[in-house]
Amino acid sequence: MRSYSFTLNGEPVTVQAPADMPLLWVLRDLLGVTGPKYGCGVGVCRACTSHLDGAEIQPCTVPLADCANRAVTTIEGLADGDTLHPVQQAWLDCDVAQCGFCQPGQIMAAAALLERTPHPTDADIDTIENICRCGTYTRIREAIKKAAENGG
């Protein structure tokens, strides 16, 4: 097996694994990062949404080799120390989570949206395709708008 190095949540890491191993398995099974959740394994549910060099990805479909010498950010790396990211704070303020399973992916997708579109319309927010089985979409929309107001 080959070694792959990348930056994870601001820290350099090196792992030995097959080149085609999905990043999600590397994160969860080799590095103990449990924020990105396994849902479908084919990038549809988006429970594992994370960022690669700032762009939204579904690590269940991204091979480890594609991450070499790049920056991976998961929900664990979104806050700035003890200061929550504006999206995380809005999620709390708007009481979004119910079961919480999809929330890390939802938050990461919302943060990526706000990076691309600082003042999103409802139509922009509707481009987020993450699935929430609890159906908290109204509160998710409210939280994204609140985060945008707070510099998200």
N, CA, C and O of each residue as an XYZ file, in Angstrom:
608
protein
N       0.834     -1.193      0.000
C       0.000      0.000      0.000
C       0.871      1.246      0.000
O       1.965      1.271      0.563
N       0.367      2.240     -0.627
C       1.079      3.503     -0.750
C       0.637      4.467      0.349
O      -0.459      4.335      0.894
N       1.489      5.428      0.669
C       1.148      6.475      1.636
C       0.598      7.683      0.897
O       1.075      8.042     -0.180
N      -0.414      8.303      1.492
C      -1.004      9.521      0.949
C      -1.026     10.572      2.050
O      -1.436     10.305      3.180
N      -0.578     11.768      1.698
C      -0.576     12.885      2.645
C      -1.528     13.955      2.158
O      -1.619     14.239      0.963
N      -2.230     14.538      3.103
C      -3.118     15.661      2.815
C      -3.325     16.435      4.104
O      -2.900     16.001      5.174
N      -3.970     17.564      3.999
C      -4.283     18.359      5.177
C      -5.724     18.073      5.555
O      -6.624     18.173      4.721
N      -5.940     17.720      6.808
C      -7.279     17.432      7.307
C      -7.615     18.431      8.405
O      -6.999     18.433      9.470
N      -8.582     19.264      8.136
C      -9.013     20.262      9.125
C      -7.836     21.092      9.648
O      -7.734     21.399     10.836
N      -6.956     21.438      8.709
C      -5.825     22.300      9.041
C      -4.585     21.588      9.536
O      -3.562     22.231      9.775
N      -4.648     20.291      9.695
C      -3.504     19.524     10.205
C      -3.018     18.540      9.150
O      -3.831     17.888      8.495
N      -1.694     18.421      8.972
C      -1.186     17.437      8.008
C      -1.403     16.013      8.518
O      -1.202     15.725      9.697
N      -1.819     15.128      7.607
C      -1.986     13.715      7.949
C      -1.389     12.877      6.821
O      -1.315     13.310      5.671
N      -0.971     11.677      7.178
C      -0.497     10.700      6.211
C      -1.138      9.367      6.558
O      -1.159      8.957      7.719
N      -1.660      8.700      5.542
C      -2.287      7.391      5.747
C      -1.762      6.421      4.706
O      -1.365      6.813      3.609
N      -1.767      5.159      5.067
C      -1.454      4.101      4.126
C      -2.749      3.382      3.815
O      -3.399      2.828      4.702
N      -3.117      3.397      2.542
C      -4.362      2.775      2.130
C      -4.351      2.612      0.618
O      -3.539      3.238     -0.064
N      -5.238      1.785      0.087
C      -5.340      1.662     -1.366
C      -5.759      2.984     -2.002
O      -6.534      3.741     -1.418
N      -5.252      3.254     -3.186
C      -5.536      4.516     -3.887
C      -7.020      4.719     -4.129
O      -7.502      5.852     -4.133
N      -7.749      3.624     -4.331
C      -9.174      3.736     -4.657
C     -10.092      3.673     -3.432
O     -11.314      3.666     -3.574
N      -9.508      3.627     -2.236
C     -10.343      3.616     -1.036
C     -11.100      4.947     -0.951
O     -10.488      6.009     -1.065
N     -12.428      4.903     -0.751
C     -13.171      6.157     -0.630
C     -12.674      6.983      0.558
O     -12.387      6.451      1.631
N     -12.581      8.281      0.341
C     -12.132      9.186      1.394
C     -12.952      9.014      2.665
O     -12.410      9.136      3.763
N     -14.243      8.734      2.540
C     -15.088      8.572      3.732
C     -14.564      7.467      4.634
O     -14.559      7.614      5.856
N     -14.120      6.354      4.038
C     -13.597      5.261      4.863
C     -12.285      5.660      5.515
O     -12.013      5.288      6.657
N     -11.468      6.421      4.787
C     -10.209      6.904      5.356
C     -10.506      7.791      6.559
O      -9.917      7.624      7.626
N     -11.431      8.741      6.375
C     -11.773      9.663      7.458
C     -12.301      8.916      8.675
O     -11.804      9.102      9.786
N     -13.292      8.084      8.471
C     -13.970      7.429      9.592
C     -13.162      6.276     10.184
O     -12.979      6.199     11.399
N     -12.679      5.381      9.320
C     -12.068      4.148      9.820
C     -10.590      4.274     10.148
O     -10.106      3.635     11.082
N      -9.864      5.092      9.388
C      -8.427      5.211      9.638
C      -8.065      6.408     10.505
O      -7.103      6.355     11.271
N      -8.836      7.492     10.385
C      -8.482      8.719     11.107
C      -9.440      9.050     12.252
O      -9.192      9.998     12.998
N     -10.514      8.301     12.405
C     -11.431      8.508     13.527
C     -12.269      9.774     13.444
O     -12.754     10.264     14.464
N     -12.445     10.305     12.246
C     -13.259     11.510     12.042
C     -14.679     11.046     11.724
O     -14.926     10.492     10.653
N     -15.612     11.270     12.649
C     -16.943     10.680     12.507
C     -18.043     11.667     12.128
O     -19.207     11.275     12.042
N     -17.708     12.931     11.899
C     -18.733     13.898     11.494
C     -19.383     13.546     10.174
O     -20.611     13.510     10.101
N     -18.605     13.282      9.114
C     -19.220     12.868      7.854
C     -19.843     11.481      8.036
O     -19.166     10.536      8.441
N     -21.112     11.373      7.739
C     -21.842     10.122      7.969
C     -21.955      9.300      6.697
O     -21.998      9.844      5.593
N     -22.003      7.969      6.865
C     -22.280      7.086      5.747
C     -23.789      6.953      5.629
O     -24.474      6.575      6.579
N     -24.288      7.269      4.451
C     -25.714      7.112      4.209
C     -25.972      6.151      3.073
O     -26.498      5.057      3.273
N     -25.594      6.573      1.865
C     -25.914      5.774      0.679
C     -24.686      5.177      0.012
O     -24.789      4.129     -0.626
N     -23.540      5.803      0.139
C     -22.327      5.312     -0.490
C     -22.174      5.654     -1.955
O     -21.195      5.251     -2.582
N     -23.129      6.396     -2.520
C     -23.055      6.749     -3.937
C     -23.219      8.249     -4.169
O     -23.442      8.666     -5.306
N     -23.116      9.064     -3.133
C     -23.139     10.513     -3.270
C     -24.510     11.128     -3.441
O     -24.614     12.299     -3.808
N     -25.563     10.376     -3.186
C     -26.910     10.896     -3.385
C     -27.470     11.547     -2.120
O     -28.023     12.644     -2.194
N     -27.341     10.904     -0.978
C     -27.945     11.441      0.250
C     -27.176     12.644      0.778
O     -27.760     13.533      1.397
N     -25.872     12.674      0.537
C     -24.991     13.760      0.900
C     -24.758     13.908      2.417
O     -24.349     14.972      2.880
N     -25.015     12.864      3.165
C     -24.774     12.905      4.611
C     -23.287     13.053      4.933
O     -22.925     13.470      6.033
N     -22.436     12.712      3.979
C     -20.993     12.776      4.206
C     -20.368     14.073      3.693
O     -19.146     14.216      3.737
N     -21.166     15.013      3.212
C     -20.638     16.222      2.569
C     -19.506     16.848      3.381
O     -19.627     17.087      4.582
N     -18.417     17.099      2.687
C     -17.225     17.738      3.248
C     -16.706     18.689      2.174
O     -17.371     18.905      1.161
N     -15.536     19.251      2.391
C     -14.935     20.156      1.401
C     -13.557     19.644      1.018
O     -12.816     19.142      1.862
N     -13.217     19.774     -0.262
C     -11.889     19.471     -0.771
C     -11.386     20.740     -1.440
O     -11.935     21.182     -2.450
N     -10.339     21.321     -0.869
C      -9.834     22.623     -1.336
C     -10.959     23.653     -1.397
O     -11.002     24.482     -2.306
N     -11.866     23.594     -0.429
C     -12.950     24.563     -0.328
C     -14.194     24.230     -1.114
O     -15.223     24.878     -0.925
N     -14.139     23.242     -1.991
C     -15.298     22.871     -2.802
C     -16.037     21.699     -2.158
O     -15.422     20.804     -1.577
N     -17.339     21.720     -2.268
C     -18.173     20.662     -1.702
C     -17.917     19.337     -2.422
O     -17.860     19.282     -3.651
N     -17.766     18.272     -1.632
C     -17.598     16.919     -2.174
C     -18.419     15.943     -1.339
O     -18.857     16.262     -0.234
N     -18.615     14.761     -1.884
C     -19.188     13.646     -1.143
C     -18.072     12.615     -1.008
O     -17.788     11.889     -1.961
N     -17.438     12.539      0.160
C     -16.270     11.668      0.331
C     -16.545     10.190      0.116
O     -15.605      9.410     -0.036
N     -17.807      9.785      0.099
C     -18.092      8.374     -0.177
C     -17.791      8.018     -1.623
O     -17.690      6.839     -1.962
N     -17.643      9.038     -2.491
C     -17.381      8.782     -3.908
C     -16.018      9.290     -4.369
O     -15.676      9.150     -5.543
N     -15.239      9.874     -3.470
C     -13.938     10.446     -3.839
C     -12.828      9.486     -3.398
O     -12.700      9.200     -2.208
N     -12.029      8.987     -4.343
C     -10.937      8.101     -3.955
C      -9.822      8.852     -3.234
O      -9.543     10.016     -3.523
N      -9.206      8.169     -2.307
C      -8.123      8.748     -1.526
C      -7.060      9.390     -2.407
O      -6.565     10.470     -2.082
N      -6.702      8.752     -3.507
C      -5.635      9.280     -4.373
C      -5.951     10.684     -4.871
O      -5.033     11.465     -5.118
N      -7.227     11.021     -5.023
C      -7.614     12.354     -5.486
C      -7.383     13.436     -4.429
O      -7.475     14.625     -4.732
N      -7.087     13.036     -3.209
C      -6.930     13.989     -2.103
C      -5.474     14.270     -1.764
O      -5.185     15.128     -0.930
N      -4.569     13.564     -2.395
C      -3.142     13.726     -2.089
C      -2.720     15.179     -2.250
O      -2.999     15.818     -3.264
N      -2.043     15.683     -1.227
C      -1.497     17.043     -1.207
C      -2.572     18.121     -1.345
O      -2.311     19.198     -1.882
N      -3.759     17.837     -0.868
C      -4.870     18.793     -0.930
C      -5.414     19.002      0.480
O      -4.958     18.369      1.432
N      -6.396     19.901      0.603
C      -6.966     20.223      1.904
C      -8.390     19.688      2.010
O      -9.259     20.045      1.213
N      -8.619     18.836      2.992
C      -9.934     18.274      3.278
C     -10.462     18.930      4.543
O      -9.758     19.015      5.549
N     -11.705     19.393      4.487
C     -12.353     19.958      5.677
C     -13.648     19.209      5.917
O     -14.470     19.043      5.015
N     -13.812     18.758      7.158
C     -15.047     18.121      7.590
C     -15.726     19.053      8.597
O     -15.198     20.117      8.919
N     -16.875     18.657      9.079
C     -17.595     19.471     10.067
C     -16.711     19.752     11.284
O     -16.848     20.796     11.921
N     -15.812     18.833     11.604
C     -14.924     19.026     12.759
C     -13.971     20.198     12.564
O     -13.468     20.750     13.542
N     -13.716     20.585     11.324
C     -12.777     21.667     11.047
C     -13.428     22.968     10.631
O     -12.733     23.909     10.246
N     -14.751     23.043     10.699
C     -15.441     24.238     10.221
C     -15.349     25.409     11.197
O     -15.202     26.554     10.769
N     -15.432     25.145     12.477
C     -15.339     26.209     13.485
C     -13.918     26.758     13.534
O     -12.969     26.108     13.094
N     -13.791     27.953     14.072
C     -12.488     28.571     14.267
C     -12.184     28.489     15.760
O     -12.508     29.397     16.525
N     -11.560     27.390     16.157
C     -11.329     27.164     17.586
C     -12.651     26.988     18.302
O     -13.449     26.122     17.942
N     -12.887     27.813     19.322
C     -14.141     27.744     20.069
C     -15.249     28.582     19.444
O     -16.379     28.581     19.933
N     -14.935     29.296     18.369
C     -15.925     30.139     17.713
C     -16.575     29.356     16.579
O     -15.916     28.988     15.606
N     -17.863     29.109     16.712
C     -18.573     28.368     15.686
C     -18.620     29.140     14.378
O     -18.644     30.371     14.376
N     -18.633     28.431     13.293
C     -18.866     29.023     11.980
C     -20.285     29.610     12.009
O     -21.153     29.056     12.684
N     -20.541     30.703     11.304
C     -21.887     31.298     11.311
C     -22.996     30.311     10.957
O     -24.109     30.435     11.469
N     -22.720     29.338     10.097
C     -23.749     28.345      9.766
C     -24.020     27.451     10.970
O     -25.176     27.151     11.269
N     -22.976     27.027     11.660
C     -23.171     26.206     12.852
C     -23.970     26.958     13.909
O     -24.868     26.392     14.533
N     -23.645     28.232     14.111
C     -24.365     29.028     15.102
C     -25.830     29.196     14.705
O     -26.721     29.094     15.548
N     -26.075     29.452     13.431
C     -27.455     29.603     12.949
C     -28.238     28.305     13.130
O     -29.429     28.340     13.438
N     -27.581     27.165     12.943
C     -28.256     25.877     13.134
C     -28.748     25.755     14.572
O     -29.855     25.276     14.822
N     -27.916     26.194     15.514
C     -28.320     26.156     16.916
C     -29.425     27.170     17.195
O     -30.424     26.856     17.841
N     -29.229     28.391     16.697
C     -30.197     29.460     16.943
C     -31.571     29.126     16.381
O     -32.587     29.499     16.967
N     -31.611     28.433     15.260
C     -32.883     28.108     14.596
C     -33.391     26.713     14.966
O     -34.395     26.249     14.426
N     -32.694     26.050     15.884
C     -33.116     24.731     16.364
C     -33.400     23.780     15.201
O     -34.459     23.155     15.141
N     -32.438     23.679     14.278
C     -32.643     22.897     13.050
C     -32.688     21.402     13.312
O     -33.595     20.719     12.836
N     -31.738     20.891     14.051
C     -31.562     19.438     14.130
C     -32.699     18.735     14.857
O     -33.226     19.230     15.853
N     -33.059     17.578     14.338
C     -33.933     16.666     15.061
C     -33.093     15.444     15.407
O     -32.535     15.376     16.503
N     -32.990     14.480     14.501
C     -32.163     13.315     14.824
C     -30.685     13.653     14.727
O     -29.869     13.061     15.434
N     -30.326     14.602     13.856
C     -28.954     15.062     13.742
C     -28.073     14.310     12.767
O     -26.963     14.763     12.485
N     -28.521     13.174     12.238
C     -27.676     12.353     11.380
C     -27.176     13.116     10.162
O     -25.989     13.050      9.843
N     -28.046     13.829      9.484
C     -27.656     14.510      8.241
C     -27.056     15.888      8.481
O     -26.528     16.498      7.551
N     -27.126     16.381      9.691
C     -26.766     17.770      9.946
C     -25.329     18.148      9.606
O     -25.124     19.240      9.076
N     -24.316     17.317      9.876
C     -22.970     17.719      9.455
C     -22.889     17.963      7.949
O     -22.294     18.947      7.507
N     -23.485     17.072      7.167
C     -23.483     17.252      5.719
C     -24.281     18.466      5.290
O     -23.870     19.194      4.386
N     -25.427     18.692      5.936
C     -26.257     19.863      5.632
C     -25.469     21.144      5.906
O     -25.465     22.064      5.088
N     -24.814     21.196      7.042
C     -24.044     22.380      7.432
C     -22.894     22.626      6.456
O     -22.648     23.765      6.058
N     -22.195     21.566      6.074
C     -21.082     21.723      5.137
C     -21.579     22.177      3.765
O     -20.919     22.981      3.105
N     -22.727     21.675      3.332
C     -23.299     22.110      2.053
C     -23.713     23.579      2.134
O     -23.498     24.341      1.191
N     -24.304     23.972      3.260
C     -24.722     25.369      3.436
C     -23.511     26.296      3.470
O     -23.545     27.376      2.881
N     -22.444     25.890      4.149
C     -21.234     26.715      4.202
C     -20.641     26.879      2.804
O     -20.181     27.966      2.454
N     -20.647     25.817      2.004
C     -20.131     25.912      0.634
C     -21.017     26.834     -0.203
O     -20.510     27.630     -0.993
N     -22.324     26.733     -0.035
C     -23.244     27.617     -0.761
C     -22.964     29.076     -0.425
O     -22.870     29.916     -1.320
N     -22.831     29.377      0.865
C     -22.614     30.763      1.282
C     -21.251     31.288      0.840
O     -21.077     32.493      0.656
N     -20.303     30.404      0.674
C     -18.996     30.814      0.142
C     -19.141     31.252     -1.315
O     -18.532     32.232     -1.745
N     -19.954     30.513     -2.061
C     -20.185     30.832     -3.480
C     -21.189     31.961     -3.672
O     -21.060     32.780     -4.582
N     -22.204     31.987     -2.788
C     -23.337     32.909     -2.928
C     -23.638     33.503     -1.559
O     -24.470     32.965     -0.829
N     -22.979     34.602     -1.195
C     -23.106     35.149      0.162
C     -24.527     35.568      0.559
O     -24.851     35.586      1.746
N     -25.371     35.901     -0.410
C     -26.752     36.311     -0.107
C     -27.701     35.480     -0.963
O     -28.242     35.973     -1.952
N     -27.905     34.210     -0.581
C     -28.674     33.306     -1.432
C     -30.181     33.594     -1.407
O     -30.746     34.020     -0.400
N     -30.790     33.344     -2.548
C     -32.252     33.392     -2.658
C     -32.786     32.013     -2.270
O     -32.015     31.076     -2.060
N     -34.097     31.901     -2.177
C     -34.686     30.584     -1.923
C     -34.300     29.609     -3.029
O     -34.047     28.434     -2.761
N     -34.253     30.086     -4.260
C     -33.869     29.226     -5.381
C     -32.425     28.743     -5.221
O     -32.121     27.592     -5.533
N     -31.536     29.614     -4.737
C     -30.151     29.205     -4.487
C     -30.101     28.129     -3.411
O     -29.400     27.127     -3.552
N     -30.844     28.346     -2.345
C     -30.866     27.375     -1.241
C     -31.420     26.039     -1.715
O     -30.981     24.981     -1.263
N     -32.384     26.089     -2.625
C     -32.976     24.858     -3.148
C     -31.991     24.019     -3.957
O     -32.279     22.861     -4.259
N     -30.830     24.581     -4.315
C     -29.827     23.791     -5.037
C     -29.116     22.808     -4.115
O     -28.448     21.888     -4.587
N     -29.256     22.994     -2.806
C     -28.690     22.037     -1.846
C     -29.551     20.782     -1.913
O     -30.758     20.834     -1.678
N     -28.928     19.667     -2.232
C     -29.664     18.428     -2.457
C     -29.526     17.419     -1.327
O     -29.909     16.260     -1.487
N     -28.987     17.836     -0.193
C     -28.840     16.924      0.935
C     -30.208     16.453      1.405
O     -31.165     17.225      1.450
N     -30.282     15.181      1.752
C     -31.544     14.593      2.189
C     -31.638     14.629      3.710
O     -30.695     14.259      4.410
N     -32.786     15.078      4.213
C     -33.080     15.088      5.649
C     -34.347     14.263      5.859
O     -35.435     14.682      5.462
N     -34.212     13.111      6.472
C     -35.376     12.244      6.679
C     -36.351     12.829      7.684
O     -37.531     12.481      7.670
N     -35.876     13.721      8.566
C     -36.774     14.340      9.547
C     -37.583     15.477      8.923
O     -38.592     15.903      9.485
N     -37.146     15.963      7.776
C     -37.897     17.002      7.071
C     -37.766     18.386      7.669
O     -38.738     19.141      7.675
N     -36.606     18.739      8.168
C     -36.427     20.061      8.778
C     -36.059     21.129      7.757
O     -35.382     22.100      8.093
N     -36.496     20.960      6.522
C     -36.093     21.860      5.439
C     -36.468     23.318      5.689
O     -35.714     24.213      5.309
N     -37.596     23.573      6.310
C     -37.999     24.961      6.587
C     -37.011     25.614      7.547
O     -36.614     26.762      7.348
N     -36.618     24.889      8.581
C     -35.643     25.435      9.535
C     -34.253     25.518      8.924
O     -33.484     26.419      9.260
N     -33.917     24.588      8.027
C     -32.627     24.654      7.333
C     -32.569     25.936      6.507
O     -31.569     26.653      6.544
N     -33.632     26.229      5.764
C     -33.688     27.449      4.951
C     -33.546     28.681      5.844
O     -32.806     29.606      5.509
N     -34.251     28.700      6.979
C     -34.194     29.821      7.919
C     -32.768     30.006      8.451
O     -32.277     31.130      8.560
N     -32.116     28.893      8.778
C     -30.755     28.959      9.326
C     -29.754     29.461      8.272
O     -28.847     30.226      8.598
N     -29.914     29.042      7.037
C     -29.010     29.500      5.979
C     -29.165     31.008      5.790
O     -28.175     31.721      5.626
N     -30.391     31.485      5.812
C     -30.611     32.927      5.667
C     -30.026     33.689      6.851
O     -29.442     34.759      6.677
N     -30.182     33.141      8.050
C     -29.617     33.778      9.248
C     -28.090     33.807      9.167
O     -27.470     34.817      9.497
N     -27.489     32.706      8.732
C     -26.040     32.651      8.600
C     -25.550     33.670      7.572
O     -24.515     34.307      7.766
N     -26.295     33.819      6.488
C     -25.925     34.812      5.460
C     -25.939     36.205      6.046
O     -25.067     37.016      5.736
N     -26.920     36.498      6.892
C     -27.004     37.819      7.544
C     -25.821     38.046      8.474
O     -25.393     39.180      8.686
N     -25.294     36.948      9.030
C     -24.201     37.046      9.993
C     -22.834     36.772      9.369
O     -21.884     36.436     10.077
N     -22.733     36.912      8.075
C     -21.440     36.786      7.405
C     -21.006     35.388      7.105
O     -19.818     35.144      6.893
N     -21.954     34.434      7.079
C     -21.681     33.014      6.846
C     -20.970     32.739      5.609
O     -20.684     31.581      5.305
